[in-house]
Amino acid sequence: MPVNKKPRCLLMVPTVKLDRYGARLDDMDVDGIIFDLEDSVAATHKSKAREALAEYLRDKRPQYADTYVRINGFRTPYFRADLESLHEIKPDVLMIPKASNVEEIEEIERFVDEYEQRHGLELPLYLTIETLEGHRNCDAILAQSRKTMLCSPGYCDLSNELDIEWPDITIPSPVNKILMDIIVSAKFHNVPVVDCVSREITESNRDSLLRETSYGRQMGMIGKVAVNPRQVDAINETYNENQLIKETYEKLRAFEQLDDGSAVFVNSKGRIENARSWKRAQRIIAEHRKKEVIN
């Protein structure tokens, strides 16, 4: 099956804890599983993590979700070994942390070219912009990359580099400003943006998580990464395409019922809908129908 290029929810799993999941990953209502070789794995366990992931995927590769692998960054001593391990792991999507400049992405894409030729498989990239250098070069990276399918901001590392606490992304902050820049650049280059992980894990934080996911959707992001299975339902609730399609059809019907020559009306929430609303609604339905045909 083709890779889902607009994932609603991606679940990140530490490769050193695969035994805790067993075959349960196929029961998760997610579009992709991100097997992490980077931040969640201690330096002393990098090699073991690669071996454990390769062994796990031989027997338990997810059947109903795409397989993502997040490798270590380009500037780390683990990067080359991670790349070589892909020949055995064979992920559906390669996640690149701390994408920082065009030259590094070009080198990664040369490896991917050779990988695709060797295995006869496509390997799209999922880039995370989580350094100030990456933010500065984000537009150039997305303009030059030939293989980027998705991108994400990285609140934790950006906050650390800015020497501030990981902020609430729904309120003004330097990280919020960077998020806006990434979304605008990605939109210009037709690269969907997936919101990165949230700190809100427990059931008592569900309202905060829903507020964060709702904000992300309003900003134009298409989905979010979960780091705990308890976050999945809230993310899916927010990024529920069925609800969006229902509301969009209702909007189009309201336009069709205008019989006084106008192209403007006030919706049930007291907000103006105009010609631009109609064009966006048409685009959403066209993309939905295209996806139905593919599936």
Stockholm file with secondary structure:
# STOCKHOLM 1.0

chainA/1-295         MPVNKKPRCLLMVPTVKLDRYGARLDDMDVDGIIFDLEDSVAATHKSKAREALAEYLRDKRPQYADTYVRINGFRTPYFRADLESLHEIKPDVLMIPKASNVEEIEEIERFVDEYEQRHGLELPLYLTIETLEGHRNCDAILAQSRKTMLCSPGYCDLSNELDIEWPDITIPSPVNKILMDIIVSAKFHNVPVVDCVSREITESNRDSLLRETSYGRQMGMIGKVAVNPRQVDAINETYNENQLIKETYEKLRAFEQLDDGSAVFVNSKGRIENARSWKRAQRIIAEHRKKEVIN
#=GR chainA/1-295 SS CCCCSSCSEEEEEEGGGHHHHTTGGGGSCCSEEEEECSTTSCGGGHHHHHHHHHHHHHHHCCSSSEEEEECCCTTSTTHHHHHHHHHHHCCSEEEETTCCCHHHHHHHHHHHHHHHHHHTCCCCEEEEECSHHHHHHHHHHHHHCSSEEEEEECHHHHHHHHTSCCCCTTSCSHHHHHHHHHHHHHHHTTCCBEECCCSCCSGGGHHHHHHHHHHHHHTTCCEEEESSGGGHHHHHHHTCHHHHHHHHHHHHHHHHTCCSSCCCEECTTSCEECHHHHHHHHHHHHHHHHHHHHC
#=GC SS_cons         CCCCSSCSEEEEEEGGGHHHHTTGGGGSCCSEEEEECSTTSCGGGHHHHHHHHHHHHHHHCCSSSEEEEECCCTTSTTHHHHHHHHHHHCCSEEEETTCCCHHHHHHHHHHHHHHHHHHTCCCCEEEEECSHHHHHHHHHHHHHCSSEEEEEECHHHHHHHHTSCCCCTTSCSHHHHHHHHHHHHHHHTTCCBEECCCSCCSGGGHHHHHHHHHHHHHTTCCEEEESSGGGHHHHHHHTCHHHHHHHHHHHHHHHHTCCSSCCCEECTTSCEECHHHHHHHHHHHHHHHHHHHHC
//
